[in-house]
């Protein structure tokens, strides 16, 4: 298993507005294609961040599922609605150790 961790940094005061838009218009579509592990907001440390985690069996599965998502006309239309909120985005692929409870 691999985990894709995405960290979005939003303009101050925009996290709740983004979350409302995402929950109403993006969540069902996103999870139609991608296996969500969790969706989080920062409370201590760097503020105005949303961290998402997605789980895949392999990089190949990740690439295939993301290609399907990115080809969906509804997702293509949804994406531009979110970009005005985002200052920065970081993606990290995490591979579990041999002793990790999640493998």
Biotite code that builds the C-alpha atoms (Angstrom):
import biotite.structure as struc

atoms = struc.array([
    struc.Atom([0.000, 0.000, 0.000], chain_id="A", res_id=1, res_name="UNK", atom_name="CA", element="C"),
    struc.Atom([1.029, 3.591, -0.567], chain_id="A", res_id=2, res_name="UNK", atom_name="CA", element="C"),
    struc.Atom([-0.507, 6.716, 0.909], chain_id="A", res_id=3, res_name="UNK", atom_name="CA", element="C"),
    struc.Atom([-0.728, 9.970, -0.959], chain_id="A", res_id=4, res_name="UNK", atom_name="CA", element="C"),
    struc.Atom([-0.688, 12.905, 1.441], chain_id="A", res_id=5, res_name="UNK", atom_name="CA", element="C"),
    struc.Atom([-1.747, 16.234, -0.013], chain_id="A", res_id=6, res_name="UNK", atom_name="CA", element="C"),
    struc.Atom([-1.383, 19.445, 1.967], chain_id="A", res_id=7, res_name="UNK", atom_name="CA", element="C"),
    struc.Atom([-3.240, 22.507, 0.772], chain_id="A", res_id=8, res_name="UNK", atom_name="CA", element="C"),
    struc.Atom([-2.489, 25.921, 2.267], chain_id="A", res_id=9, res_name="UNK", atom_name="CA", element="C"),
    struc.Atom([-5.386, 28.349, 1.864], chain_id="A", res_id=10, res_name="UNK", atom_name="CA", element="C"),
    struc.Atom([-5.659, 32.095, 1.961], chain_id="A", res_id=11, res_name="UNK", atom_name="CA", element="C"),
    struc.Atom([-6.484, 33.184, 5.531], chain_id="A", res_id=12, res_name="UNK", atom_name="CA", element="C"),
    struc.Atom([-10.166, 32.823, 6.330], chain_id="A", res_id=13, res_name="UNK", atom_name="CA", element="C"),
    struc.Atom([-10.935, 30.617, 3.311], chain_id="A", res_id=14, res_name="UNK", atom_name="CA", element="C"),
    struc.Atom([-10.729, 27.089, 4.769], chain_id="A", res_id=15, res_name="UNK", atom_name="CA", element="C"),
    struc.Atom([-14.360, 26.876, 5.904], chain_id="A", res_id=16, res_name="UNK", atom_name="CA", element="C"),
    struc.Atom([-15.626, 28.317, 2.631], chain_id="A", res_id=17, res_name="UNK", atom_name="CA", element="C"),
    struc.Atom([-13.559, 25.768, 0.703], chain_id="A", res_id=18, res_name="UNK", atom_name="CA", element="C"),
    struc.Atom([-14.748, 22.874, 2.904], chain_id="A", res_id=19, res_name="UNK", atom_name="CA", element="C"),
    struc.Atom([-18.402, 23.827, 2.376], chain_id="A", res_id=20, res_name="UNK", atom_name="CA", element="C"),
    struc.Atom([-17.889, 23.957, -1.409], chain_id="A", res_id=21, res_name="UNK", atom_name="CA", element="C"),
    struc.Atom([-15.942, 20.687, -1.427], chain_id="A", res_id=22, res_name="UNK", atom_name="CA", element="C"),
    struc.Atom([-18.477, 18.836, 0.715], chain_id="A", res_id=23, res_name="UNK", atom_name="CA", element="C"),
    struc.Atom([-21.389, 20.053, -1.423], chain_id="A", res_id=24, res_name="UNK", atom_name="CA", element="C"),
    struc.Atom([-19.876, 19.705, -4.901], chain_id="A", res_id=25, res_name="UNK", atom_name="CA", element="C"),
    struc.Atom([-16.624, 17.727, -4.835], chain_id="A", res_id=26, res_name="UNK", atom_name="CA", element="C"),
    struc.Atom([-16.608, 15.065, -2.138], chain_id="A", res_id=27, res_name="UNK", atom_name="CA", element="C"),
    struc.Atom([-18.942, 12.502, -3.728], chain_id="A", res_id=28, res_name="UNK", atom_name="CA", element="C"),
    struc.Atom([-17.239, 12.872, -7.088], chain_id="A", res_id=29, res_name="UNK", atom_name="CA", element="C"),
    struc.Atom([-13.748, 12.649, -5.582], chain_id="A", res_id=30, res_name="UNK", atom_name="CA", element="C"),
    struc.Atom([-14.522, 9.528, -3.552], chain_id="A", res_id=31, res_name="UNK", atom_name="CA", element="C"),
    struc.Atom([-16.257, 7.934, -6.541], chain_id="A", res_id=32, res_name="UNK", atom_name="CA", element="C"),
    struc.Atom([-12.739, 7.436, -7.920], chain_id="A", res_id=33, res_name="UNK", atom_name="CA", element="C"),
    struc.Atom([-10.247, 7.726, -5.048], chain_id="A", res_id=34, res_name="UNK", atom_name="CA", element="C"),
    struc.Atom([-10.076, 5.738, -1.776], chain_id="A", res_id=35, res_name="UNK", atom_name="CA", element="C"),
    struc.Atom([-10.024, 8.347, 0.993], chain_id="A", res_id=36, res_name="UNK", atom_name="CA", element="C"),
    struc.Atom([-8.207, 7.559, 4.239], chain_id="A", res_id=37, res_name="UNK", atom_name="CA", element="C"),
    struc.Atom([-8.865, 10.923, 5.857], chain_id="A", res_id=38, res_name="UNK", atom_name="CA", element="C"),
    struc.Atom([-9.492, 14.640, 5.443], chain_id="A", res_id=39, res_name="UNK", atom_name="CA", element="C"),
    struc.Atom([-8.090, 16.978, 8.099], chain_id="A", res_id=40, res_name="UNK", atom_name="CA", element="C"),
    struc.Atom([-7.699, 20.659, 9.026], chain_id="A", res_id=41, res_name="UNK", atom_name="CA", element="C"),
    struc.Atom([-4.755, 22.132, 10.906], chain_id="A", res_id=42, res_name="UNK", atom_name="CA", element="C"),
    struc.Atom([-5.313, 23.576, 14.377], chain_id="A", res_id=43, res_name="UNK", atom_name="CA", element="C"),
    struc.Atom([-1.774, 23.946, 15.718], chain_id="A", res_id=44, res_name="UNK", atom_name="CA", element="C"),
    struc.Atom([1.336, 24.797, 13.734], chain_id="A", res_id=45, res_name="UNK", atom_name="CA", element="C"),
    struc.Atom([0.840, 26.120, 10.221], chain_id="A", res_id=46, res_name="UNK", atom_name="CA", element="C"),
    struc.Atom([-2.754, 27.291, 10.043], chain_id="A", res_id=47, res_name="UNK", atom_name="CA", element="C"),
    struc.Atom([-5.156, 27.505, 7.107], chain_id="A", res_id=48, res_name="UNK", atom_name="CA", element="C"),
    struc.Atom([-4.212, 24.029, 5.918], chain_id="A", res_id=49, res_name="UNK", atom_name="CA", element="C"),
    struc.Atom([-6.219, 21.030, 4.788], chain_id="A", res_id=50, res_name="UNK", atom_name="CA", element="C"),
    struc.Atom([-4.439, 17.667, 4.688], chain_id="A", res_id=51, res_name="UNK", atom_name="CA", element="C"),
    struc.Atom([-5.914, 14.798, 2.700], chain_id="A", res_id=52, res_name="UNK", atom_name="CA", element="C"),
    struc.Atom([-4.779, 11.183, 2.653], chain_id="A", res_id=53, res_name="UNK", atom_name="CA", element="C"),
    struc.Atom([-5.600, 8.670, -0.083], chain_id="A", res_id=54, res_name="UNK", atom_name="CA", element="C"),
    struc.Atom([-4.688, 4.972, -0.039], chain_id="A", res_id=55, res_name="UNK", atom_name="CA", element="C"),
    struc.Atom([-3.651, 2.877, -3.028], chain_id="A", res_id=56, res_name="UNK", atom_name="CA", element="C"),
    struc.Atom([-2.379, -0.635, -3.560], chain_id="A", res_id=57, res_name="UNK", atom_name="CA", element="C"),
    struc.Atom([0.344, 0.654, -5.918], chain_id="A", res_id=58, res_name="UNK", atom_name="CA", element="C"),
    struc.Atom([1.529, 3.665, -7.911], chain_id="A", res_id=59, res_name="UNK", atom_name="CA", element="C"),
    struc.Atom([-0.053, 2.065, -10.966], chain_id="A", res_id=60, res_name="UNK", atom_name="CA", element="C"),
    struc.Atom([-3.452, 1.975, -9.245], chain_id="A", res_id=61, res_name="UNK", atom_name="CA", element="C"),
    struc.Atom([-2.995, 5.600, -8.158], chain_id="A", res_id=62, res_name="UNK", atom_name="CA", element="C"),
    struc.Atom([-2.174, 6.666, -11.709], chain_id="A", res_id=63, res_name="UNK", atom_name="CA", element="C"),
    struc.Atom([-5.139, 4.755, -13.160], chain_id="A", res_id=64, res_name="UNK", atom_name="CA", element="C"),
    struc.Atom([-7.665, 6.097, -10.635], chain_id="A", res_id=65, res_name="UNK", atom_name="CA", element="C"),
    struc.Atom([-6.410, 9.674, -10.898], chain_id="A", res_id=66, res_name="UNK", atom_name="CA", element="C"),
    struc.Atom([-6.562, 9.460, -14.714], chain_id="A", res_id=67, res_name="UNK", atom_name="CA", element="C"),
    struc.Atom([-10.233, 8.444, -14.476], chain_id="A", res_id=68, res_name="UNK", atom_name="CA", element="C"),
    struc.Atom([-10.947, 11.296, -12.063], chain_id="A", res_id=69, res_name="UNK", atom_name="CA", element="C"),
    struc.Atom([-9.155, 13.862, -14.218], chain_id="A", res_id=70, res_name="UNK", atom_name="CA", element="C"),
    struc.Atom([-11.090, 12.694, -17.310], chain_id="A", res_id=71, res_name="UNK", atom_name="CA", element="C"),
    struc.Atom([-14.491, 13.189, -15.654], chain_id="A", res_id=72, res_name="UNK", atom_name="CA", element="C"),
    struc.Atom([-16.183, 16.324, -17.035], chain_id="A", res_id=73, res_name="UNK", atom_name="CA", element="C"),
    struc.Atom([-17.744, 17.088, -13.653], chain_id="A", res_id=74, res_name="UNK", atom_name="CA", element="C"),
    struc.Atom([-14.306, 17.052, -11.977], chain_id="A", res_id=75, res_name="UNK", atom_name="CA", element="C"),
    struc.Atom([-12.862, 19.185, -14.757], chain_id="A", res_id=76, res_name="UNK", atom_name="CA", element="C"),
    struc.Atom([-15.636, 21.733, -14.107], chain_id="A", res_id=77, res_name="UNK", atom_name="CA", element="C"),
    struc.Atom([-15.214, 21.561, -10.307], chain_id="A", res_id=78, res_name="UNK", atom_name="CA", element="C"),
    struc.Atom([-11.440, 22.174, -10.184], chain_id="A", res_id=79, res_name="UNK", atom_name="CA", element="C"),
    struc.Atom([-11.439, 25.848, -11.199], chain_id="A", res_id=80, res_name="UNK", atom_name="CA", element="C"),
    struc.Atom([-13.954, 26.618, -8.429], chain_id="A", res_id=81, res_name="UNK", atom_name="CA", element="C"),
    struc.Atom([-11.330, 25.707, -5.825], chain_id="A", res_id=82, res_name="UNK", atom_name="CA", element="C"),
    struc.Atom([-8.183, 27.348, -7.156], chain_id="A", res_id=83, res_name="UNK", atom_name="CA", element="C"),
    struc.Atom([-8.956, 30.884, -5.894], chain_id="A", res_id=84, res_name="UNK", atom_name="CA", element="C"),
    struc.Atom([-8.834, 29.555, -2.316], chain_id="A", res_id=85, res_name="UNK", atom_name="CA", element="C"),
    struc.Atom([-5.426, 27.833, -2.572], chain_id="A", res_id=86, res_name="UNK", atom_name="CA", element="C"),
    struc.Atom([-2.058, 29.487, -1.933], chain_id="A", res_id=87, res_name="UNK", atom_name="CA", element="C"),
    struc.Atom([0.086, 26.337, -2.089], chain_id="A", res_id=88, res_name="UNK", atom_name="CA", element="C"),
    struc.Atom([-0.198, 22.596, -2.573], chain_id="A", res_id=89, res_name="UNK", atom_name="CA", element="C"),
    struc.Atom([2.235, 19.819, -1.686], chain_id="A", res_id=90, res_name="UNK", atom_name="CA", element="C"),
    struc.Atom([1.926, 16.137, -2.558], chain_id="A", res_id=91, res_name="UNK", atom_name="CA", element="C"),
    struc.Atom([3.940, 13.403, -0.833], chain_id="A", res_id=92, res_name="UNK", atom_name="CA", element="C"),
    struc.Atom([3.832, 9.653, -1.504], chain_id="A", res_id=93, res_name="UNK", atom_name="CA", element="C"),
    struc.Atom([4.354, 7.622, 1.676], chain_id="A", res_id=94, res_name="UNK", atom_name="CA", element="C"),
    struc.Atom([5.393, 3.966, 1.689], chain_id="A", res_id=95, res_name="UNK", atom_name="CA", element="C"),
    struc.Atom([4.903, 2.022, 4.905], chain_id="A", res_id=96, res_name="UNK", atom_name="CA", element="C"),
    struc.Atom([7.773, 0.403, 6.768], chain_id="A", res_id=97, res_name="UNK", atom_name="CA", element="C"),
    struc.Atom([7.790, -3.342, 7.374], chain_id="A", res_id=98, res_name="UNK", atom_name="CA", element="C"),
    struc.Atom([6.464, -2.783, 10.917], chain_id="A", res_id=99, res_name="UNK", atom_name="CA", element="C"),
    struc.Atom([3.776, -0.208, 10.080], chain_id="A", res_id=100, res_name="UNK", atom_name="CA", element="C"),
    struc.Atom([0.214, -1.164, 11.133], chain_id="A", res_id=101, res_name="UNK", atom_name="CA", element="C"),
    struc.Atom([-0.881, 0.116, 7.713], chain_id="A", res_id=102, res_name="UNK", atom_name="CA", element="C"),
    struc.Atom([0.847, -1.915, 4.984], chain_id="A", res_id=103, res_name="UNK", atom_name="CA", element="C"),
])
